[in-house]
Amino acid sequence: AAMRSRAEVDATLQTAKLNPAELLPAVHCLSFGPQAGGGECCLLQLEPGLCAELEAGRSLIIRGEKDEHAVLCSKDKTYDMKIADTSNMLLFVPGCKTPEELNADPASCNIIHSQIAGFSKNYWELRRCRPKLKKLRKLLMEDPYEGPDSQKDQTSTFSKYTTEDLLSLIQASEEEILHQLQIIDACKIEGYWRILDFDYEMKLLSHVTQLIDSESWPLSKVPLCACLEELGSLEPREMIEHILLSYGRKYVDDGVVFFEMREDKICRAIAQMLLQNAVKFNLSEFEEVWQQSVPEGMTTRLDQLQGLALVDKSSRPETIFLLKVEDLPEDNQERFNSLFGIREKWTEVDITPYIQDLCAEKQTVGALLTKYARSSMLNGVKVFNSRRPIS
């Protein structure tokens, strides 16, 4: 394209009936460069926090396998990526000056010839989303760790996963993944993340609780060294320490490491052990057996079983059965379909533990129920049922 002269620019302004006095004196004359094909560049709209991450030299990573919807992760957050179309063509002009920059530089009062390097009709928009962590447990549960003597571990054909493997497979940021590994009590064995087989975990826990009982230690002050000393001949020391970390809170007193055992978590695990072998359990019988099964000095309460077991008050006698929140779908609508398939009408108290984890930032359980359920009154109690027919 031939370079335009000032006279040509002024003539164009006159034809367009524009008053030069109302415009900045500098004029950008645009021409398409030889490489200005579409599709070479993608635009990504970032919030200031993510911009700062990149400017500080940190990475943003797009994660997802071929059959998954892509997400973008910073060090500690996960974002959904969606394409937003725009009705205005977006042009990439290297070295393009904004009106503010032109105003600040009085020397730039003439014609600036700029080449368009590319263009786009859309951009990627990011929305903060819940990390997709369900797959993490699923992968680790393919091959739970049954202890050092397990023959299965020597012959297993399942993949084992390092931190690097999980970062490439799970759609979540590194911090969210590491936090979740802690929540599900995963431990590193020979460099690989593993979840303990539930029976093996219960075996370890019972070694610890029996030792506490025989030594008459207070549950709030269990010494690490003595546990490793006494139980090290039965199980690997790192497994004993892992079970204490999973079921206790570590603290140091006068240079000695102690654990304060977590009553609620121990009672919950023992309830799971009792419930997993029965389809339904008579509630009053269960409560009796459960209290007898927990270590001396611990008190069982039904609210310890939130998101693990459900009481059926409509049956006579009342029953209790295992329903684990981690076994339910991760998608909001599928989760509600699944819950309404199990029980037609739910009270808010009963359903809350099963949908709490679906709440996005600043979202409440009430807002989720408004969107996915309809409410009615049943014998003076507010209950929720499905908005759509459940097949």
Secondary structure, 3 states (H helix, E strand, C coil): CCCCCHHHHHHHHHHCCCCHHHCCCCEEEEEECCCCCCCCCCCECCCHHHHHHHHCCCCCEEECCCCCCCEEECCCCEEEEEEEEEEEEEEECCCCCCHHHHHHCCCCCCEEEEEECEEEEEEEEEEECCCECHHHHHHHHCCCECCCCCHHHHHCCCCCECHHHHHHHCECCHHHHHHHHHHCCCEEECCEEECECHHHHHHHHHHHHHHHHHHCCCCCCEEHHHHHHHHCCCCCHHHHHHHHHHHEEEEEECCEEEEEECHHHHHHHHHHHHHCCCCCEEHHHHHHHHHHHCCCCCCCCHHHHCCCEEEECCCCCCEEEECCHHHCCCCHHHHHHHHHHHCCCEEHHHHHHHHHHHCCCCCCHHHHHHHHEEEEEECCEEEEEECCCCC
